[in-house]
Amino acid sequence: MWYAYTIIVVFLLILLFMPKKLTLKEMYYSAGVLGFGAWLGDALIGDVFKGFRIGPSPDTYLIDYIFISFIPLALGLIYLNFLTQNKSVLYKWLWVAAAYLLEWGTVVSGYMVNKAWKTWYSIPVYILVFVVLLPWHLKTMRNEQ
């Protein structure tokens, strides 16, 4: 349980104190996209297909909703904040690795219990998100302004 609290506090501090390169409008749009994507993915895989359970018990508590709502959103906003056109492919792959390690830590700490889901199944999802979708999202969002 302390893993969830620690990760939430760490990401909150990063979001508050990082130099902001995204505009408020970009952060607002991105929060909607990231939040929707996280909830959709977690609802489908976790609830519909019973792939995993978040939280140490079968009951869902407020901290579980906060964790699912905040961590993917914070991770995506931090990534987008520092993403520029000249960032290397290595930057994107490091975020794939970081997201995987965060999920792995969630499983190892017992906060996430895998059922039909294996942690490595998330790697293609993270590749799609950090290498393809989020760079496209930022480029599209900035071209429309």
C-alpha positions in Angstrom: 0.0 0.0 0.0 2.9 2.3 0.7 4.0 1.9 -2.9 0.9 3.6 -4.2 1.1 6.5 -1.7 4.8 7.0 -2.4 4.4 7.0 -6.2 1.5 9.4 -6.0 3.5 11.9 -3.8 6.6 11.6 -6.0 4.6 12.3 -9.2 2.7 15.1 -7.6 5.9 16.8 -6.6 7.4 16.4 -10.0 4.3 17.8 -11.7 4.3 20.8 -9.3 8.0 21.7 -9.5 9.0 20.7 -13.1 9.6 23.6 -15.5 6.5 23.9 -17.5 7.0 23.6 -21.2 3.4 22.7 -22.0 0.8 25.5 -22.0 -2.1 25.3 -19.7 -4.4 24.5 -22.7 -2.0 21.7 -23.8 -2.0 20.2 -20.3 -5.8 20.4 -20.2 -6.3 18.6 -23.5 -3.6 16.1 -22.7 -5.1 15.3 -19.3 -8.4 14.5 -21.0 -6.8 12.2 -23.6 -4.5 10.5 -21.0 -7.2 10.1 -18.4 -9.7 8.7 -20.9 -7.1 6.3 -22.3 -6.0 5.1 -18.8 -9.6 4.5 -17.6 -10.6 2.8 -20.8 -7.6 0.5 -20.8 -7.9 -0.3 -17.1 -11.7 -0.9 -17.3 -11.4 -3.2 -20.3 -8.4 -5.2 -19.2 -9.0 -5.1 -15.4 -12.7 -5.2 -15.1 -14.2 -6.6 -18.3 -11.5 -9.2 -19.0 -10.6 -9.7 -15.4 -6.9 -9.4 -16.2 -5.8 -7.8 -13.0 -6.9 -6.2 -9.8 -5.7 -2.9 -8.4 -5.4 -2.7 -4.6 -4.4 -5.2 -2.0 -8.0 -6.4 -1.5 -11.0 -7.3 -3.7 -12.7 -4.1 -2.5 -12.0 -0.9 -4.3 -11.0 2.1 -2.1 -10.5 5.8 -2.8 -6.7 5.4 -3.1 -7.2 2.8 -5.9 -9.3 5.3 -7.9 -6.7 8.1 -7.2 -3.9 5.8 -8.3 -5.6 4.7 -11.5 -6.6 8.3 -12.3 -3.4 10.1 -11.4 -0.4 7.9 -12.2 -0.9 7.4 -15.9 -2.0 11.0 -16.3 1.1 12.3 -14.4 3.4 10.0 -16.3 2.0 11.1 -19.6 2.1 14.8 -18.8 5.7 14.6 -17.6 6.7 12.8 -20.8 4.9 15.3 -23.0 6.3 18.3 -21.0 9.8 17.4 -21.9 9.2 15.9 -25.4 10.5 18.1 -28.2 10.9 17.5 -31.9 14.6 16.9 -31.5 14.3 14.3 -28.7 16.0 11.0 -29.7 14.3 7.7 -30.0 16.2 6.7 -26.9 14.2 9.3 -24.9 10.9 7.6 -25.9 12.3 4.1 -25.2 13.5 5.2 -21.7 9.9 6.2 -20.9 8.7 2.8 -22.2 11.1 1.2 -19.7 10.1 3.5 -16.9 6.4 2.8 -17.4 7.1 -0.9 -17.4 9.2 -0.7 -14.2 6.5 1.3 -12.5 4.0 -1.4 -13.3 6.4 -4.1 -12.3 6.9 -2.3 -9.0 3.1 -2.2 -8.5 2.9 -6.0 -9.0 6.0 -6.8 -6.8 4.7 -4.6 -4.0 1.4 -6.5 -4.1 -0.6 -3.4 -5.0 -1.6 -4.8 -8.4 -2.5 -8.5 -8.6 -2.2 -10.1 -12.1 -4.8 -12.7 -12.9 -5.0 -13.3 -16.7 -2.5 -10.5 -17.4 1.3 -10.8 -17.4 3.2 -7.6 -16.7 5.2 -7.9 -19.9 1.9 -7.8 -21.9 2.0 -4.0 -21.2 5.3 -3.5 -23.2 3.6 -3.3 -26.6 1.0 -0.9 -25.1 3.8 1.3 -23.7 5.6 1.3 -27.1 2.4 2.3 -28.8 1.7 5.1 -26.3 5.2 6.6 -25.9 6.7 6.0 -29.4 3.6 6.6 -31.5 0.5 8.0 -29.9 1.8 10.7 -27.5 4.3 12.2 -30.0 1.5 12.3 -32.6 -0.9 13.8 -30.0 1.5 16.6 -29.2 2.3 17.3 -32.8 -1.4 17.4 -33.8 -2.3 19.5 -30.8 0.4 22.1 -31.6 -0.4 22.2 -35.3 -4.1 23.0 -34.6 -3.2 26.1 -32.5 
